[in-house]
Amino acid sequence: MAASTMLSTDVVPPRERAPQWREWVWQHFGGLESDLYGDTEFDGHMAASRAGEVILTRLEANRHRVLRSDQMARHSEAGYLKIVAPWQGCAAVEQKGREAAVRNGAWTIYDTTGAYTVANPERTDHLIVMVPKAQLATPGLPLERLMARRVGGAGGISRVALEAMRNTYQELPHMSEAAARGAGELIVQLVRLSLMELAG
């Protein structure tokens, strides 16, 4: 069975929930600042599992924003491409002068080795998938210009990739470690095919 991590502000006193959430986001996503649009009340839940080298996290929370500066990116240990695929709410990603806003049925991808911001201006229920950047690097695939682009929403291979990510996350508790690793490899392949299609 794939191991999982669960974090919830339900077990934290109300006055401590916002700072505790910021600390959890910082630790889980490898150095990421967050703010709550000035809200004083907050609740959030994270549940994360691994499918081989792929990390899948379901994040349910009040509205919030996250930011990684150039300096934070330089000090990051691991290079991941991160996908956000909402079940509920909106995610607006900005990176390298581009912006992509997605809702249920679509996803977007960005590079954690560079600066970015993600705005979640309403209550969210997102699937966040972290794929090692090296596994998606393919000769002829211009990863840099594909970041912060809207993917999916009109069917095709990107829809297959979205369903594979969602189904893998939901079924991971019932998978052996070997099966989970294979599911992670399938996600990488489907994401790569989606980006190849996006690149034309």
N, C-alpha and C positions, 0 to 999 in steps of 0.2 A: 504494500500500500504506500502511495506517495505521501511523504510527510507534508504537513501544512502548518502555517503560522496564522494565528487569529488574534486581532487586537480590536478592542472596543472601548469607547469612552463611557459605556454604561457602567463600568466598574470604577470610574474616576469621579471624584466630587465635582459638581458643576463648575466651580470657579477654576479648577485645574484642568478642565478638558481642553481648552484651546492651546495652552502651552504644551500639554502632553501630546496632543495631536501633531503639533509642529515638530516635536522631537521624534515621534514615530515616523513621520514622513521623511525627515532628515536621515534617519537611520536606514529605513527600508529601501529608499530609492537612491542611496549613495550620495548624500549631500544635496539637499533640495530645500530652498527657503519656501515658506508658505505664509499666506495671510488670509484673513477671514472677512475681507471687505469691511472691516471695522465692527463686525458683529460681536456681541459679548456672550451670546449663547451659542453653543455648538454641540453637535453629536456626530460621531463618525465611526465607521467599522471597516476594517481591512481583513481580508482572508487571502493568504498567498500559498501557492503550491508550486512545485517544480515538475516540469516534464523534461527530464534530462537537463540540458543547458538552458532551456526556456523557462522563464519565471512568469507565472500567471497570477494576477492579483485582482480580486473583486473589491472595489472601493465604493462604499456607500457613505455619503456625507452631506452636510449642509454646504451652501455655496462657499467656495474658496478659490484661491489662485496659488499657483506654484511658479517658482522662478529658479533658473540656474544661470548664474553669471559666467562670463568667460573664465574668471578666476576659479570658480567652483569646478567648472568643466576640466580645467587643467589639472586639478588635484584629484579628479575622479580616478579610481583604480581600474575599473572595468569599462570597456567600450560596448555599450548596448544601443541598439535601435529600439525605441519604445513605441508601442502601438496603443492608442486609446480608442476603445469601441464602446460607445454608450449603449446601455439598455434604457436608461432614463436620463433626461437632462441634456445639456449641451456641453461640448468641450471645444474651446477655441485655442488652437496652437499657433504660436508665432515663432518663426526661426528664419534667420538669414533674409529678412525682408519679406517673407511670405507669410500668409495667414490662412488657416483652414479651420472652418467650424463644422462640426459633425454632430449628428443626432443618431438615434436608433436606426440601424440599417446600413450605416457607413462607418468607416474608420479612417484614421490618419496616423502617420508615422513621423517620428522625429529622432534626431541624433543626440544622445546624451553626452557625446564628447564635445559638443558645442553649446553655446548659450541658447536658451529658449524660455518661453513662458507658456503656461497653460491656464486659461481662465475657465472656471466652472461657475457661471453666474447664477445658477439655480441649483436646487437640490439634485444630487447626482447619484447614479448607480452605473458605474463604469467597469468594464473589463480592461485591465492594463496588462499588456503582454510585452515582456522584455526579451529580445532576441540578441545574442552576441553578434556584434557588427561584422566580425570576421566571417561568420557563417553565411552572411548575405552578400558579401563582396564577390562579384562575378565580373570577369572581363567584359567590358562593353556596357555594363549596367551603371548609369550615372547616378549613384546613390544621392550625391549632394543635391542635385536639382529635383529630386523626388521627395525631399523632406518637406513637411508642412504642406502637403497636398491632400486633397480629399480623395479617398479611395472607396470604391464601392458605391452602393446606392442604386445601381442600374443592373444588377445581376452580373453574370459572368464569373470568372475565376476568383475575383475579389470577394464575391458573395460566398463561394465555397470556402475560401480562407476564413472568413468571418464565422461561418457556422462551425468550422473545424476548431477554431480557437474557443468558441463558447462551449461546444460539446466536450472538448478536452477538459476544460476547467471543471465542468459539472461532473464529469465521470472520473476525474483523477482519484478521488477517494476510493474508488473500486478497482483501480489498476495496480498491477505489479510494477515494480521499478523498471523492469525491462519494457513493459508495454508503455509506460509513461515516457520513457526515453524515445521509443519509436514514434509516439504521438507528437513529441516535441520536434523530432526530425521532419515529420510530415508538415507541421505548422511552418517550419523554416522554408520548406520547398514551396508550399502554397503562397506564402508571403513573397518569396522571390518571383514566382510566376506572376503574381498580381502587379509587382513593381515593373516587371518586364513589359507587361501589357500597358501599364500607365505610361511607360517611357516610349511606347510605340515601336 
